[in-house]
Amino acid sequence: MKIINIVCSGDLLQAIPFQRLEELAPDSYKYDPEQYHGAYILISGGKVTLYRSGKYIIYGLKSLDQIDGAYQEFLSIIAPIIDCAAASDPASAPKVQNIVGMEDFGIPINLSRFVIAEGMEQVEYEPEQFPGIVYRGEMGTALLFSSGKVIFPGFKDVETMEAFAADLKEKVDRI
């Protein structure tokens, strides 16, 4: 299983003075209030969207091991304009909201046969609209493509995603 995106969110427990953003290094953020009301903080492994309320979203990470480092890098960038003591409160730490994984089952998937085998209750398949199947199982959702590649969006932990992938692979092998 290859993780292709992790999204975390949290709250710095303080309002952010956006008027002070220009005190930050110019290449460390992007803020255009005419485009969007949040500021983008650029970190090495992804991006952070920061809101005036102090809430933030970290995204673009590829490993759970990157979360703490990304958060610390984010804090070091915005340190000149925030109360770092409040931001170090454990309640402000990022929490995983969404993990997206990808697996290559290594065999072509006959999408029509999969739809017939699984029935229409758990499957959405409209080839004129989308070239894959949206499969909604008990543990989560998967997007299956005839190439054998499968996307697993919306998981909170890797273990559940991997167990779901293993169950789905068995179903694909049976058709």
Secondary structure by P-SEA (a helix, b strand, c coil): ccccbbbbbbbccccccccccccccccccccccccccbbbbbcccbbbbbcccccccccccccccaaaaaaaaaaaaacccccccccccccccccccbbbbbbccccccaaaaaaaaacccccccccccccccccccccbbbbbcccccccccccccaaaaaaaaaaaaaaaaac
